[in-house]
Amino acid sequence: MTPPFGKVLIANRGEIAVRVIRACREMGIASVAVFSEADRESLHVMLADEAVLLGPAPASESYLAIEKIIAAARATGADAIHPGYGFLAENAVFAEACGAAGLVFIGPPPAAIRSMGNKMAARRMAMEMKVPVVPGTAEPLADDAEAARIAAAVGYPVMIKAALGGGGKGMRLVRAPGELAPALRAARSEAGAAFGDAAVYIERYVEEPRHIEIQVLADRHGNVVHLGERECSIQRRHQKLIEESPSSFTTPELQRLMGEAACRVAAAVGYVNAGTVEFLVDRERGFYFLEMNTRLQVEHPVTELVTGRDLVKEQLRIAAGEKLGFTQDDVARNGWALECRINAEDPYAGFIPSPGRITSLRPASGPWVRDDSGVYSGYTMPRFYDTLMAKLVVWGPDRETAIARMARALAEYKVVGVQTTIPILQHIMRDPDFVAGRLSTHFLERLMDVDRPEAGGRRRAIALIAAALAAYDRAGKQAPVASPPGSSGWRQAVRPSWRGR
Ligand code: MV4
């Protein structure tokens, strides 16, 4: 097959740049990496066919510098630009600038990015397409009195959301009428500061929801298909830690309804590219449209493993104007996939970033294990960018096998030099609620919450450990930190640098 492009520039860094470079090489497409002064030694620079220095470490002077990226594409003779996720991936101005420079933006049309950027407009569009949304408004709230009237009508608790929000910014939960006016003020000022637009709207609050999203693919010829769902409820402050496909909560009927709804949303905005339609799912399996992400997502590999389809290659073919090579009926799903995000953060110290030199690294491998990594042994994680080091992805014929495989892979994964999220991921793989599929977006805060009554034992254990550490300190001795093999997750709270055999 002839490659869809001759040369592609990847306007990103880290594991996602590596992921796109790999797809390019497999397709016979030359790749161009771009990098900042902090990324001279980065893996994506080593793996690409060519690399262009953009400028200083701050993203505003490198990975967000539209003119510099376009100039790099021109100088190297690239045909197209893949934005990855984050940075410029959902920036309509960048998508337009690519077009104006005669470059193909490997993403949706700028108009589709814009229409999904306003959550309130997206909500109105979903309503028109008969896609369920949480009861509430889809017009900016005029004043406190109108807000009070609407909140009373939809029923408390309610959520105030910023029109241009997403990721939780400008969002306020209101449990009772007395809290409404101050929450409105706070949401407005946060939205104004963050997005330059103070418009907010109201939705009824969904208690204990799950976050389930549908992967879609749409070509320029009007074909839209979905590749099933991903369950992404295990997150902290809107950063996901673990994703899976399928969801243990969905039924064939719910999968079909959500998949069809997602395709209607994509078709309604003239969507082209891989995209994700996010839903909240309540305890009664009611589902509600939240928003659409107009990019490739971090967690795309779980969908790849259960559908056997390469989403980056599909993006490249779609951007070149090819027709989707399959229909909805051709989409088969097989088994279960889990993804764990390995971040250079200390999960037992409030997830503070832990940049620095990875003095030793031994990634997991073996049967049905995929390590999408942007790092290597001896690499220094810069402090300027996000902390994602690698995504560990496994496949199994069923969820139980996939969990056992992930636990095995996490136990193999050894990182020395920086703290990582591996211990908390290991802890979750053994958590009875996780194993039983009892998930919600509150899962992680509960797991980490040592103050809840049933965690009394844990709190006492922590107090004992603290006292013991203080005693070592007074004696001028080093406390032993390594956990014995097979120890419980709790001992890992004492921060081993790694667990090995
Ligand atoms: C909600 C909600 C409950 N009810 N809306 C958070 C991010 C933003 N995109 C939407 N979010 C939520 N909207 C109603 N009406 C709960 C959340 C929410 C959430 C959603 C998905 C994944 C994680 C979350 C964590 C906290 C709150």
Boltz pocket constraint, residues with backbone or C-beta under 6 A from the ligand:
constraints:
  - pocket:
      binder: B
      contacts: [[A, 134], [A, 159], [A, 166], [A, 167], [A, 168], [A, 203], [A, 204], [A, 205], [A, 206], [A, 207], [A, 209], [A, 210], [A, 211], [A, 232], [A, 233], [A, 235], [A, 238], [A, 280], [A, 290], [A, 291], [A, 441]]
      max_distance: 6.0
